[in-house]
Amino acid sequence: MEGEEPMIVLDTPGFGDSYGRDTQHIARMILSLKEIGYVHSFLLVVSYEEPRINEQLKDTIKLFSQIFGPEFIKNVLLVFTKFRENDD
């Protein structure tokens, strides 16, 4: 639409991967965000198959709060994926 800015989505794959590349992923994410210059929202995508907040997710939220400040959590949108209806 005319006069509207495009939406930019950055995917941050690999958090908690078995190769321990979180630091690399975070560094790339920060560089990308610096190029853009601002963030309106963060999508926190959680698998419905594992809907509990585990230690890795807690650590990620804490880290992002340290990077982006205490206002970070006010800009988080929670999204559940892999949701399916019960076959009962």
C-alpha positions in Angstrom: 0.0 0.0 0.0 1.2 3.5 -0.7 2.9 5.3 2.1 3.4 2.1 4.2 6.7 0.6 5.0 7.3 -3.0 4.1 7.5 -5.5 6.9 10.9 -7.1 7.4 11.1 -10.5 9.1 14.3 -11.9 10.4 14.4 -15.6 11.2 16.8 -16.7 13.9 17.2 -20.4 13.3 19.5 -22.4 15.5 18.9 -21.2 19.0 19.7 -24.1 21.2 21.1 -26.2 18.4 23.4 -29.1 19.1 26.4 -27.3 17.6 26.3 -24.5 20.2 26.1 -21.7 17.6 23.8 -19.4 19.5 26.5 -16.7 19.8 27.0 -16.7 16.0 23.3 -16.5 15.4 22.9 -13.6 17.9 25.8 -11.7 16.4 24.3 -12.0 12.9 20.9 -11.0 14.1 22.3 -7.9 15.8 24.1 -6.9 12.7 21.0 -7.3 10.6 18.9 -5.3 13.1 21.5 -2.5 13.1 21.2 -2.3 9.3 17.4 -1.9 9.6 17.7 0.5 12.6 14.6 -0.4 14.6 12.4 -3.2 15.8 8.7 -3.0 16.3 7.9 -6.6 17.4 9.5 -9.9 18.2 7.7 -13.1 17.4 8.4 -15.8 19.9 7.5 -19.1 18.1 6.8 -22.1 20.3 6.0 -25.5 19.1 2.5 -26.6 20.3 4.0 -30.1 20.5 6.3 -28.8 23.3 4.3 -25.8 24.7 6.3 -25.6 28.0 8.8 -22.9 28.6 12.1 -24.8 29.0 15.4 -23.6 30.3 16.7 -22.8 26.7 13.7 -20.6 26.0 14.1 -18.9 29.4 17.8 -18.2 28.6 16.9 -16.8 25.2 14.3 -14.5 26.7 16.8 -13.3 29.4 19.5 -12.8 26.8 17.2 -10.7 24.5 16.1 -8.7 27.5 19.8 -7.9 28.2 20.4 -7.0 24.6 17.3 -5.0 23.9 16.5 -3.7 27.4 13.7 -4.3 29.9 11.1 -3.0 27.4 11.8 -6.0 25.1 9.1 -8.2 26.6 6.4 -5.6 25.9 7.1 -6.1 22.2 6.9 -9.9 22.1 4.2 -11.7 20.3 3.7 -15.3 21.2 3.0 -17.7 18.3 2.3 -21.4 18.5 3.2 -23.6 15.6 2.5 -27.2 14.7 -0.9 -27.0 16.2 -3.5 -29.5 15.1 -6.9 -30.5 16.3 -7.3 -33.6 18.5 -8.4 -36.6 16.5 -10.8 -37.8 19.2 
